[in-house]
Amino acid sequence: MKIVTFVARRLVGMIAILLVVSFLVFGLLSLAPGDPAVALLGGPSKATPEAISQVRALYHLDEPLLTQYWYWLQGVMRFDFGRSISSQLPVGDAIGERFPITVALAMYSFIITVVIAIPLGLAAGVRRGTRLDRTVTAGSLVGFAAPVFAPAVFLIYVFAVQLGWFPVYGPGKGAIDRIYHLTLPAIALAVGQIAIISRQTRAATMDVATQDYVTFARVRAVPARSVWGGYVLRNAALPVITISGLVLAFSLTGAVLVEQAFALPGLGTLLVSSVNALDIPVIQAITLLTAFVILSFNLIIDVTYFALDPRLRRGVGA
Amino acid sequence: MAFDVRVTDLSLEEPASPSDREGLGVLAWACLGFVVLLAVVAVIAPLIAPYDPYLQVLVDSNQGPSRAHLLGTDELGRDIWSQLIYGTRTALIGPTIVAVGAGLLGTSLGLLTGFRGGWVDGITMRLTEIIYAVPPLIVAIVLVGILGGGYWLAVVVLIFLSTPADVRVVRSAVLAQRELPYVAAARAVGLRGTRVATRHILPNVTPTVSANILLQFVGALVALSGLAFLGLGVAPGTPDWGLMVAENRSNLDINPLAVIAPALLITLLAIAVTILGDRVYELLSGRRSVG
């Protein structure tokens, strides 16, 4: 299969799923208790008859559901999700304001994760059964099981409250200060991710290292460096790339809890406050954006896989 | 809530050495002991808690640990130790219901789709793909929040969000079994499909199902406490570990134990059940999972 065909196929699948998700996200409005028009106005106190009829016209609430969806979808295509109920800002602006902090947090913690998890996982997989291996395995179990806010409050207590090395709350101003403020949150978010990626790296390394072709290469006295670098690393890289991409895509989930713990004004805290205020347009935008990010990452992972693994191009197994 | 990840790990197996097959092992016994201890505490909480966990004594608020209050008090003067004791209830009940509920639903659907294949399989798989497009915790936050919040609502939502993972795991286990000679033999004798699926295949996927139910417990525990932490789970004032972490955060410099202790308990319970899940899988399948 040519890579273009492959990408095109995946793209079509992705758009189909996005359409279904967008319909479900659109349906959130009718899920909210009471009249959607009242919900969009932000509660019965603001719902004067004039305001209601205005909102009904603006959101086409008197049309059939599918027509409403069509109008809404047309707006979404132009990144127009309506106005936020609580801030009265266009939803796109409200999100644009919060987006950079979440992205910075996710990237920062992803860098920490990769730098720590991949060497650890490799070392544990190569030196299997040693004390190092057991430590990594046990550590990843703890990191995996702990809910994200547990390392967060622990870090706040030790490094912010007790030692005073880092600020407790807030995003900071300017690039350097921002990095400084995001350090503890990024580490808190990284704990679980390190657990997942190191575990997967270890499993992948062990899996490849016990293959016959690796044993055979060693029997042929191929230099150790080439065996590990050329045979093991290259083959172990595939599942590690997959899991790393997924971890990065899913970091928004952890970011919700971390942002809440550190009071960072990111997308996660925006989602929580919007949910509490029943600010449906913002909720819809964030949910759809999440789906878009995750599906795009899936696509990128698949394409990377395809590009890296010649077997897939020849259509031989996975 | 990334259940897939652990399940992939479970599928990387190697033959057991004979010593691994005997019993639970010290670590797993300790984990089981811990879980049983918490369950007993949950049942007899009123007998052992020194105070009513709801009782607000404002003059005693924000205290550090003392003889009267082992772990101090919170902003409203409630006893932290008593809250922790009562917190075992929401920590155990909800996740158990989610794990068993999703386990039953997921296993039936997984058996059906894996064994029958065809359009049933196609539709179910497309549905799980759609559900996987948005992370479960985000869906849970949105649904629980819009529908008005609360512990039981969160439990119900989580059952449905956890089911797809079970379906996938059970389905792939069933697919692997379906090709084995014993299934062909059972069919050749003339047994009906339902009988083959429930009496022959089901027992063989039980290790996967049981291990998965325990892993789902962990996922649900972490998700429910996360929702509580965000203020979307249990009602304000309920003694719940996740909520305690959120409520006592502002008090971290005065009484850190009020935050650290519940966070630690959630983590320990999650670790214990994860280890049990791994061990149960090893024992029932007679194999040792890598890791």
Interface residues (C-beta under 8 A of the other chain):
Chain A: I17 L18 V20 V21 L24 L28 L31 A32 P33 T137 L141 V142 F144 A145 A146 P147 V148 F149 A150 V153 F154 I156 Y157 V161 I196 R199 Q200 R202 A203 M206 D207 I243 L246 F250 L252 T253 V256 L257 Q260 A261 L271 V272 V275 N276 L278 I280 I283 I286 T287 T290 A291 I294 L295
Chain B: M1 A2 V5 R6 T8 D9 L12 E129 I130 A133 V134 P135 P136 L137 I138 V139 I141 V142 L143 G145 I146 L147 G148 V218 L221 V222 S225 G226 F229 L230 G231 L232 G242 V245 A246 R249 L252 D253 P256 V259 I260 A263 L264 I266 T267 A270 I271 T274 I275 V290 G291
